[in-house]
Amino acid sequence: MIDGSKVKAFLRKGAMDNEGRLASLSEVHSSIAVPEGAGFWKKLMAFTGPGLMVAVGYIDPGNWATDIEGGSRFGYALLSVILISNLFAMLLQHLSLKLGIASGMDLAQACRDYYSRPVSFVLWVLSEIAIAATDLAEVIGSAIALNLLFGLPLPVGVVFTAFDVLLVLYFQQKGFRIIESIVAGLMGVILLSFIYEMIVSQPSMAGIADGLLPKTEIITNPGMLYIAIGILGATVMPHNLYLHSSIVQTRAFRRDDEGKRSAIKFATIDSTLSLGLAFFINASILILAATAFHANGHFEIADITDAYHLLDPVLGVGLASIFFALALLASGQSSTLTGTLAGQIVMEGFLNIRLKPWLRRLITRGIAIIPALIVSIMYGERGTAELLVFSQVILSLQLSFAVVPLVFFTSKSSIMGRFANSGTLNVISWIITLIIIALNGYLLWNTFI
């Protein structure tokens, strides 16, 4: 067991890596002990946490908008897109955690060290845009949930979300395990809510099985393809690739080859199981929309508010809408915690600038609140719903600029040592990257040309 007093002393000095650079998230770097010589389950518990923090980014409010629209318009057909996106996510998050563990750098630090200053600056700007789009989805989703649950007007809900910065700062001071526990608790609320929704909606098992099989219509139907790309952008989150490469380094594992190999194994198990839960929740949202709306002739349900108001009458139960809104609020708040950390990691990694947490959070939250507030005042529910979907398209467009560096770095033995991608993994990773680039290129052409 690593001596906790030594870890605390190490952190007080400011954790430095082998290259003399301040370690990623230095205030919590190597702060969670990993028991030496313990059994499989004890070690797995020590590494459990980062996967759930990454997984909440895959079920943030932006996913809800695209999943609801996809289910109401096309039934179960786009389930295969959620499945494929989730498989992509599992592989990419594995690469991300492997980069952090094997190299001791997060993705932002690697970009700063190995790319020229102009390239690194452009990648930083693009990653900040992605985080702003993510934060925008969290703000809108939380405001909608507060409106549905408590009747708060949308502009008031948007402003109210600004105060969650205080909660984030408070819990950050209590230790990283506290934040992980809060996220796990919120994830549990979302999971239980959708287990209830699946029980009361009684979806078609045959329809679900058929929907999990990919169809050529998804490519040939422009409307379906647009939503499919939105689902891809909402599922595989660019900021999560930066986040995961950093937070896996909060574990105090041995930094030799054997310690890294063990850390990669347990972190991958944590990540894969957590993303499996995210797949169930994302699929449940689309299945709920397909069962409650598409099957009953409601083909134009494209926003969360309409879905909330229709659920109880269509399903004939009294709590479906309440659980739906409660899960939405938990989704927005859990994503807020991880979005805060991602913003810190990106700014510190790319620019080596250490802003005070409260200032960093106010900047990112302000960037998200201003457009959300303007749209909610001028255009109301319909405008915020469209802005929510558009934020996911932005994320999809930014995705390539995080995936390409990630695959490039993890394929280099000069960076990864013996943990560089194998030939087979490298081919699969680049194929996925090319698919993402091609889909985003089509989206750009279809949207602007």
C-alpha positions as a printed NumPy array, in Angstrom:
array([[  0.   ,   0.   ,   0.   ],
       [  1.366,   3.416,  -0.884],
       [  1.992,   5.678,   2.12 ],
       [ -0.784,   8.266,   2.226],
       [  1.355,  10.827,   4.089],
       [  3.98 ,  10.676,   1.337],
       [  1.296,  11.147,  -1.307],
       [ -0.027,  14.236,   0.501],
       [  3.466,  15.681,   0.827],
       [  4.07 ,  14.952,  -2.855],
       [  0.894,  16.815,  -3.794],
       [  1.671,  19.798,  -1.568],
       [  4.892,  20.284,  -3.525],
       [  3.   ,  20.006,  -6.804],
       [  3.14 ,  16.672,  -8.563],
       [  5.806,  16.603, -11.261],
       [  6.302,  13.935, -13.897],
       [  9.585,  12.489, -15.18 ],
       [ 10.009,  15.328, -17.674],
       [  9.744,  18.003, -14.979],
       [  6.275,  19.134, -16.108],
       [  3.482,  19.692, -13.613],
       [  1.39 ,  16.521, -13.662],
       [ -2.12 ,  16.474, -15.082],
       [ -4.631,  17.589, -12.421],
       [ -1.66 ,  17.917, -10.09 ],
       [ -3.814,  18.626,  -7.035],
       [ -5.269,  15.087,  -7.162],
       [ -2.559,  13.253,  -9.106],
       [ -1.768,   9.836,  -7.541],
       [ -4.045,  10.716,  -4.607],
       [ -6.028,   7.433,  -4.546],
       [ -4.102,   4.452,  -3.214],
       [ -4.   ,   1.137,  -5.078],
       [ -3.439,  -1.87 ,  -2.755],
       [ -0.336,  -3.86 ,  -3.658],
       [ -0.702,  -7.64 ,  -3.692],
       [ -4.48 ,  -7.455,  -3.297],
       [ -6.923,  -9.704,  -5.126],
       [ -8.713,  -8.959,  -8.374],
       [-11.861,  -7.405,  -6.858],
       [-10.041,  -5.117,  -4.427],
       [ -7.849,  -3.8  ,  -7.22 ],
       [-10.839,  -3.331,  -9.489],
       [-12.6  ,  -1.32 ,  -6.772],
       [ -9.527,   0.891,  -6.447],
       [ -9.681,   1.663, -10.182],
       [-13.477,   2.019, -10.325],
       [-14.654,   5.605, -10.726],
       [-13.05 ,   7.258, -13.766],
       [-15.137,   5.049, -16.086],
       [-18.385,   6.286, -14.537],
       [-17.212,   9.893, -14.762],
       [-16.547,   9.397, -18.458],
       [-19.84 ,   7.515, -18.958],
       [-21.999,  10.414, -17.72 ],
       [-20.669,  12.459, -20.618],
       [-22.217,   9.889, -22.94 ],
       [-25.681,  10.363, -21.414],
       [-25.708,  14.136, -21.008],
       [-28.841,  16.123, -22.044],
       [-27.563,  16.5  , -25.595],
       [-27.945,  12.766, -26.113],
       [-31.559,  12.953, -24.996],
       [-32.532,  15.366, -27.757],
       [-31.008,  13.311, -30.573],
       [-32.241,   9.99 , -29.142],
       [-35.812,  11.271, -28.682],
       [-35.954,  12.682, -32.197],
       [-34.433,   9.524, -33.666],
       [-36.893,   7.252, -31.829],
       [-40.012,   9.29 , -32.555],
       [-39.219,   9.74 , -36.27 ],
       [-37.708,   6.376, -37.148],
       [-38.738,   3.962, -34.403],
       [-36.066,   1.46 , -33.407],
       [-34.051,   1.856, -36.635],
       [-31.276,   4.004, -35.154],
       [-30.546,   1.646, -32.255],
       [-27.741,   0.214, -34.355],
       [-26.149,   3.688, -34.518],
       [-26.158,   3.927, -30.715],
       [-24.621,   0.451, -30.495],
       [-21.901,   1.187, -33.06 ],
       [-21.182,   4.584, -31.487],
       [-20.833,   2.924, -28.095],
       [-18.405,   0.335, -29.469],
       [-16.392,   3.183, -31.004],
       [-16.454,   4.91 , -27.612],
       [-15.211,   1.828, -25.77 ],
       [-12.199,   1.552, -28.037],
       [-11.398,   5.274, -28.023],
       [-11.702,   5.535, -24.248],
       [ -9.379,   2.538, -23.946],
       [ -6.831,   4.408, -26.049],
       [ -7.335,   7.511, -23.934],
       [ -6.759,   5.793, -20.589],
       [ -3.812,   3.909, -22.06 ],
       [ -2.203,   7.168, -23.172],
       [ -2.543,   8.634, -19.683],
       [ -1.214,   5.563, -17.879],
       [  1.609,   4.626, -20.258],
       [  2.959,   8.101, -21.081],
       [  2.057,   9.982, -17.895],
       [  0.55 ,  12.733, -20.056],
       [ -3.028,  13.637, -20.752],
       [ -4.073,  14.178, -24.378],
       [ -3.799,  17.967, -24.143],
       [ -0.249,  17.775, -22.769],
       [  0.733,  15.346, -25.512],
       [ -0.599,  17.719, -28.177],
       [  1.34 ,  20.614, -26.669],
       [  4.579,  18.62 , -26.492],
       [  4.509,  16.897, -29.891],
       [  2.799,  19.38 , -32.232],
       [  3.973,  22.795, -33.338],
       [  2.658,  25.809, -31.46 ],
       [  0.202,  26.885, -34.215],
       [ -1.245,  23.358, -34.54 ],
       [ -1.488,  22.999, -30.784],
       [ -3.23 ,  26.375, -30.533],
       [ -5.818,  25.429, -33.152],
       [ -6.503,  22.12 , -31.394],
       [ -6.92 ,  23.993, -28.118],
       [ -9.454,  26.394, -29.653],
       [-11.411,  23.494, -31.152],
       [-11.419,  21.593, -27.862],
       [-12.668,  24.693, -26.043],
       [-15.5  ,  24.978, -28.58 ],
       [-16.392,  21.337, -27.898],
       [-16.425,  21.933, -24.141],
       [-18.575,  25.045, -24.596],
       [-21.029,  22.999, -26.681],
       [-21.073,  20.332, -23.97 ],
       [-21.649,  22.943, -21.279],
       [-24.409,  24.466, -23.379],
       [-26.207,  21.114, -23.477],
       [-25.858,  20.763, -19.705],
       [-27.219,  24.266, -19.072],
       [-30.216,  23.797, -21.36 ],
       [-30.933,  20.278, -20.133],
       [-30.814,  21.29 , -16.463],
       [-32.976,  24.363, -17.132],
       [-35.568,  22.234, -18.941],
       [-35.583,  19.712, -16.077],
       [-36.079,  22.477, -13.491],
       [-38.92 ,  23.864, -15.604],
       [-40.626,  20.487, -15.868],
       [-40.194,  19.516, -12.215],
       [-40.721,  22.855, -10.462],
       [-42.217,  25.174, -13.067],
       [-39.228,  27.527, -13.193],
       [-39.254,  29.642, -16.388],
       [-36.472,  28.617, -18.765],
       [-34.485,  31.89 , -18.468],
       [-34.613,  31.587, -14.648],
       [-33.494,  27.95 , -14.872],
       [-30.593,  28.925, -17.14 ],
       [-29.417,  31.561, -14.645],
       [-29.947,  29.151, -11.746],
       [-27.519,  26.668, -13.31 ],
       [-24.748,  29.255, -12.906],
       [-24.721,  28.583,  -9.183],
       [-23.732,  24.935,  -9.549],
       [-20.166,  26.254,  -9.82 ],
       [-20.267,  26.695,  -6.042],
       [-21.191,  23.059,  -5.516],
       [-18.456,  21.882,  -7.864],
       [-15.816,  23.943,  -6.067],
       [-17.004,  22.751,  -2.666],
       [-16.824,  19.07 ,  -3.559],
       [-13.467,  19.432,  -5.338],
       [-11.957,  20.446,  -2.002],
       [-13.247,  17.237,  -0.365],
       [-11.18 ,  14.892,  -2.527],
       [-11.51 ,  13.162,  -5.873],
       [-13.271,  10.095,  -4.452],
       [-16.09 ,  12.366,  -3.243],
       [-16.668,  13.646,  -6.773],
       [-16.607,  10.086,  -8.131],
       [-19.151,   9.004,  -5.496],
       [-21.503,  11.877,  -6.329],
       [-21.321,  11.052, -10.038],
       [-21.952,   7.362,  -9.273],
       [-24.999,   8.302,  -7.197],
       [-26.431,  10.489,  -9.965],
       [-25.722,   7.732, -12.481],
       [-27.713,   5.371, -10.247],
       [-30.692,   7.753, -10.294],
       [-30.636,   7.844, -14.089],
       [-30.263,   4.069, -14.381],
       [-33.145,   3.278, -11.987],
       [-35.365,   5.847, -13.72 ],
       [-34.921,   4.184, -17.091],
       [-35.346,   0.688, -15.715],
       [-38.763,   1.932, -14.546],
       [-39.467,   3.5  , -17.966],
       [-38.626,   0.24 , -19.74 ],
       [-40.925,  -1.725, -17.425],
       [-43.941,   0.548, -17.91 ],
       [-43.464,   1.16 , -21.662],
       [-43.218,  -2.557, -22.545],
       [-41.238,  -2.143, -25.786],
       [-41.24 ,  -4.688, -28.601],
       [-38.355,  -7.123, -28.121],
       [-38.532,  -8.059, -31.812],
       [-38.373,  -4.37 , -32.765],
       [-35.351,  -3.826, -30.531],
       [-33.538,  -6.86 , -31.976],
       [-34.237,  -5.655, -35.512],
       [-33.143,  -2.112, -34.656],
       [-29.764,  -3.32 , -33.436],
       [-28.97 ,  -4.562, -36.963],
       [-27.464,  -1.813, -39.196],
       [-29.48 ,  -0.828, -42.283],
       [-28.402,   0.824, -45.534],
       [-31.364,   3.205, -45.198],
       [-29.466,   5.041, -42.464],
       [-26.941,   6.135, -45.104],
       [-29.357,   6.713, -47.996],
       [-32.012,   8.676, -46.052],
       [-30.648,  12.235, -45.497],
       [-32.918,  12.923, -42.513],
       [-31.955,   9.674, -40.853],
       [-28.254,  10.208, -41.589],
       [-28.329,  13.704, -40.071],
       [-29.747,  12.384, -36.797],
       [-27.374,   9.402, -36.906],
       [-24.367,  11.732, -37.101],
       [-25.873,  13.782, -34.279],
       [-26.122,  10.595, -32.212],
       [-22.481,   9.807, -33.013],
       [-21.433,  13.291, -31.921],
       [-23.538,  13.074, -28.774],
       [-22.271,   9.598, -27.906],
       [-18.532,   9.854, -28.583],
       [-17.658,  13.052, -26.725],
       [-14.411,  14.881, -27.655],
       [-13.867,  16.288, -24.159],
       [-14.091,  12.781, -22.656],
       [-10.92 ,  11.767, -24.49 ],
       [ -9.033,  14.568, -22.734],
       [-10.776,  13.859, -19.427],
       [-10.103,  10.119, -19.277],
       [ -6.407,  10.43 , -20.122],
       [ -6.058,  12.622, -17.047],
       [ -8.297,  11.194, -14.328],
       [ -6.858,   7.665, -14.614],
       [ -3.664,   9.215, -13.262],
       [ -5.386,   9.931,  -9.943],
       [ -4.575,   6.313,  -9.003],
       [ -1.262,   5.771,  -7.202],
       [ -0.143,   2.691,  -9.146],
       [  3.497,   1.759,  -9.669],
       [  4.909,   3.607, -12.678],
       [  6.971,   0.636, -13.921],
       [  5.893,  -1.606, -16.823],
       [  4.164,  -4.155, -14.613],
       [  2.294,  -1.475, -12.694],
       [  1.203,   0.23 , -15.906],
       [  0.068,  -3.065, -17.434],
       [ -2.077,  -3.81 , -14.396],
       [ -3.469,  -0.262, -14.324],
       [ -4.426,  -0.416, -18.016],
       [ -6.204,  -3.744, -17.465],
       [ -8.3  ,  -2.599, -14.511],
       [ -8.991,   0.867, -15.938],
       [-10.212,  -0.733, -19.185],
       [-12.579,  -3.034, -17.275],
       [-13.922,  -0.006, -15.359],
       [-14.351,   1.99 , -18.574],
       [-16.   ,  -0.809, -20.584],
       [-18.51 ,  -1.737, -17.868],
       [-19.407,   1.926, -17.307],
       [-19.918,   2.552, -21.011],
       [-22.124,  -0.553, -21.075],
       [-24.409,   1.234, -18.596],
       [-24.311,   4.347, -20.778],
       [-25.37 ,   2.238, -23.774],
       [-28.357,   0.861, -21.843],
       [-29.483,   4.382, -20.878],
       [-29.007,   5.874, -24.36 ],
       [-30.768,   2.931, -25.958],
       [-33.571,   3.224, -23.383],
       [-34.201,   6.86 , -24.323],
       [-34.546,   5.967, -28.003],
       [-36.608,   2.841, -27.221],
       [-38.925,   4.882, -24.996],
       [-39.451,   7.429, -27.782],
       [-40.03 ,   4.67 , -30.34 ],
       [-42.511,   2.816, -28.096],
       [-44.409,   5.776, -26.681],
       [-44.378,   8.133, -29.671],
       [-43.497,   6.499, -32.996],
       [-45.71 ,   3.456, -32.378],
       [-48.647,   5.771, -31.544],
       [-48.31 ,   8.047, -34.553],
       [-46.376,  10.872, -32.873],
       [-43.577,  11.185, -35.434],
       [-42.549,  14.791, -34.8  ],
       [-41.53 ,  14.664, -31.13 ],
       [-38.16 ,  16.33 , -31.381],
       [-37.675,  17.961, -27.993],
       [-37.575,  16.961, -24.36 ],
       [-40.517,  19.098, -23.196],
       [-42.948,  17.546, -25.675],
       [-41.741,  14.095, -24.656],
       [-42.296,  14.879, -20.973],
       [-45.882,  16.078, -21.492],
       [-46.85 ,  13.132, -23.688],
       [-45.335,  10.276, -21.696],
       [-47.997,   9.896, -18.987],
       [-51.035,  10.133, -21.325],
       [-49.534,   7.787, -23.918],
       [-48.262,   5.181, -21.459],
       [-51.231,   5.512, -19.112],
       [-49.115,   5.767, -15.946],
       [-48.646,   8.605, -13.48 ],
       [-44.904,   8.636, -12.789],
       [-43.259,   8.144, -16.186],
       [-42.882,  11.892, -16.788],
       [-41.555,  12.576, -13.258],
       [-38.865,   9.882, -13.511],
       [-38.008,  11.15 , -16.991],
       [-37.437,  14.722, -15.748],
       [-35.613,  13.556, -12.61 ],
       [-33.193,  11.528, -14.727],
       [-32.682,  14.565, -16.986],
       [-31.766,  16.751, -13.999],
       [-29.348,  14.102, -12.684],
       [-27.833,  13.859, -16.164],
       [-27.235,  17.599, -16.403],
       [-25.731,  17.891, -12.934],
       [-23.42 ,  14.883, -13.255],
       [-22.183,  16.142, -16.627],
       [-21.449,  19.502, -15.021],
       [-18.903,  17.922, -12.691],
       [-17.011,  16.154, -15.463],
       [-17.261,  19.138, -17.82 ],
       [-15.572,  21.307, -15.194],
       [-12.646,  18.91 , -14.927],
       [-12.344,  18.584, -18.723],
       [-12.151,  22.363, -19.06 ],
       [ -9.385,  22.53 , -16.477],
       [ -7.446,  19.684, -18.126],
       [ -7.665,  21.226, -21.599],
       [ -6.59 ,  24.717, -20.571],
       [ -3.76 ,  23.539, -18.322],
       [ -2.596,  20.901, -20.774],
       [ -2.53 ,  23.003, -23.932],
       [ -1.482,  26.372, -22.491],
       [  0.188,  25.376, -19.218],
       [ -1.95 ,  28.073, -17.589],
       [ -3.176,  27.444, -14.058],
       [ -6.349,  29.469, -13.485],
       [ -8.141,  29.35 , -10.178],
       [-10.963,  26.76 , -10.413],
       [-13.732,  29.277,  -9.689],
       [-12.491,  31.605, -12.443],
       [-12.16 ,  28.779, -14.978],
       [-15.662,  27.541, -14.179],
       [-17.218,  31.006, -14.409],
       [-15.645,  31.54 , -17.839],
       [-16.896,  28.252, -19.322],
       [-20.31 ,  28.544, -17.701],
       [-20.644,  32.138, -18.928],
       [-19.881,  31.074, -22.499],
       [-22.71 ,  28.527, -22.283],
       [-25.214,  30.638, -20.369],
       [-25.191,  33.707, -22.614],
       [-26.45 ,  32.015, -25.835],
       [-28.824,  29.774, -23.857],
       [-30.281,  32.784, -22.051],
       [-30.715,  34.784, -25.268],
       [-32.404,  31.901, -27.087],
       [-34.647,  30.977, -24.139],
       [-35.861,  34.59 , -23.82 ],
       [-36.36 ,  35.211, -27.554],
       [-37.52 ,  31.829, -28.816],
       [-38.666,  29.868, -25.755],
       [-38.897,  26.095, -25.6  ],
       [-38.672,  25.454, -29.343],
       [-35.536,  27.554, -29.707],
       [-33.731,  25.908, -26.799],
       [-34.635,  22.465, -28.135],
       [-33.125,  23.31 , -31.533],
       [-30.049,  24.796, -29.862],
       [-29.634,  21.579, -27.875],
       [-29.622,  19.447, -31.037],
       [-27.275,  21.901, -32.786],
       [-24.799,  21.653, -29.888],
       [-24.497,  17.924, -30.613],
       [-23.758,  18.585, -34.283],
       [-20.961,  20.927, -33.173],
       [-19.554,  18.169, -30.969],
       [-19.657,  15.75 , -33.868],
       [-17.685,  18.166, -36.044],
       [-15.036,  18.616, -33.327],
       [-14.643,  14.884, -32.729],
       [-12.108,  14.206, -35.492],
       [ -9.695,  16.775, -34.049],
       [ -9.489,  14.833, -30.784],
       [ -9.556,  11.321, -32.242],
       [ -6.755,  11.77 , -34.802],
       [ -4.147,  12.947, -32.25 ],
       [ -5.236,  10.228, -29.804],
       [ -4.767,   7.41 , -32.323],
       [ -1.519,   8.959, -33.576],
       [  0.029,   9.224, -30.091],
       [ -1.019,   5.752, -28.92 ],
       [  0.509,   4.196, -32.045],
       [  3.962,   5.677, -31.29 ],
       [  6.358,   3.502, -29.291],
       [  8.465,   6.615, -28.64 ],
       [  5.54 ,   7.906, -26.542],
       [  3.907,   4.708, -25.315],
       [  6.908,   2.397, -24.992],
       [  5.854,  -1.249, -25.088],
       [  2.214,  -0.192, -24.677],
       [  1.931,   1.253, -28.188],
       [ -1.025,  -0.06 , -30.184],
       [ -0.589,  -3.448, -31.803],
       [ -0.84 ,  -3.653, -35.586],
       [ -4.416,  -4.953, -35.463],
       [ -5.564,  -2.36 , -32.923],
       [ -3.905,   0.36 , -34.95 ],
       [ -5.743,  -0.653, -38.141],
       [ -9.11 ,  -0.807, -36.336],
       [ -8.467,   2.577, -34.685],
       [ -7.643,   4.284, -37.982],
       [-10.677,   2.725, -39.689],
       [-12.919,   4.152, -36.961],
       [-11.165,   7.498, -37.322],
       [-11.748,   7.54 , -41.095],
       [-15.422,   6.647, -40.605],
       [-15.819,   9.561, -38.178],
       [-14.04 ,  11.945, -40.576],
       [-16.167,  10.783, -43.54 ],
       [-19.453,  11.163, -41.646],
       [-18.496,  14.601, -40.398],
       [-17.436,  15.634, -43.889],
       [-20.843,  14.593, -45.181],
       [-22.526,  16.532, -42.384],
       [-20.566,  19.665, -43.27 ],
       [-21.457,  19.335, -46.936],
       [-25.134,  18.643, -46.233],
       [-25.428,  21.51 , -43.733],
       [-23.548,  24.319, -45.476],
       [-23.382,  23.39 , -49.168]])
